[in-house]
Amino acid sequence: MPKSYKHLFFDLDHTLWDFDKNSETALRKLYHEFDLKSRGIDDFDALFRVYNIHNDKLWDRYRNGFIKREELRWKRMWHMLLDFKVADTSLSHELSTAYLEILPTQTILVPHAKEVLDHCKGRYEMHLITNGFETTQRLKLQYSGISRYFTHLITSEKSNSMKPHGEIFEFALRVANAKTEESIMIGDAIDIDILGAINAGWDTVYYNPHKIPHTRKPTYEITHLEELMRIF
């Protein structure tokens, strides 16, 4: 028999807001606006793959406290360009600024995200726990039309912590006036969202659309977001 939850805590990027598609759209605009083809970068798909590799690596370094936010933002562009033998610090900073202006205005959600939120609205208090930056995440919610579903947005900036560290989950409970036993975390990152919540004593839903093998033990595991409507 499913537990009676009162508070649903969602991750945002990759769980509700389709980061990959929105990021690709934003970067494609920059590819044309900055005429990167004229710099010898002929293949946008290759550029996007390289960007994702460096973005993931730098986010990992940022989560572990090795680099600051600004370094993360411009160095992912720097390393991306460098892989195509374009060593241009000024261009890296320009791309970073433009990317951060365009990205949060994109509106593609993960399939069935809105349907799930409509289903849960009024039946649960819904909140977000995200390692993303405060202003950027608020803009994503605003432009994609889903801000109205959530009572609290808990960010790493606001909590002074990051998933998977326990402090951000403790902070989330205090902000939401929630208890551990009535709360559940829904996210796509097994070692960040799910392991962090498990270690904090929470129940979890692992959204695993790519069916990635793992050894963790979430309370629930789903491959399609609409499966949440059978849980809640």
Beta strands, then each sheet from edge to edge (+ up, - down):
strand 1: 7-10
strand 2: 125-130
strand 3: 152-155
strand 4: 183-187
strand 5: 203-207
strand 6: 220-222
sheet 1: 3+ 2+ 1+ 4+ 5+ 6+
end
